[in-house]
Amino acid sequence: MENLALFFFFILLLLSAFLLPSSSHQYNALFNFGDSMSDTGNVRIGRLPYGMTFFGRATGRCSDGRLVIDFIAQDLGFPLLPPSNERESNFSKGANFAWVAATVLGFDFFNERGLSKGLWVNASIYIQVDRFEKLLPSICGSTQGACSVSFILQLDVHSELAP
């Protein structure tokens, strides 16, 4: 029941973002959370065909071209989002926290029930948000009130993130 309520909350957030007048869409940065459907390289796959369709080279993505988050970023005037674990990146315009095989529930949930055998990455939505919260002070400055954050969530119904 809690997952269903959370799902509808995020759907309302998504709808409100697109139903507001376009003049209100003035964002300074874009941050993405998700799984393989939007991972831009947090889990590196460094060989072709991954990247060949759009980029013409191996990109580390689990896709041979652009992802939905790439189109959203470009439409809002942002560069393609760098993976959050990329140390040399400038995250002032945003970052991508999505990881292949990410789940909504934490690794402990699956481990306690003996269901963790097939899980090979601990990057649940909770872990992603925690990493985002740790990155935020370096982008906004040291004061808590320096940032105003608006969220738009994209959920793929075929995803491990869908309830």
Secondary structure, 3 states (H helix, E strand, C coil): CHHHHHHHHHHHHHHHHHHCCHHHCCCCCEEECCCCCCCCCCCCCCCCCCCCCCCCCCCCCCCCCCCHHHHHHHHCCCCCCCECCCCCCCCCCEEECCCCCCCCCCHHHHHHCCCCCCCCCCCCHHHHHHHHHHHHHHHHCCCHHHCCCCCCCCCCCCCCCCC
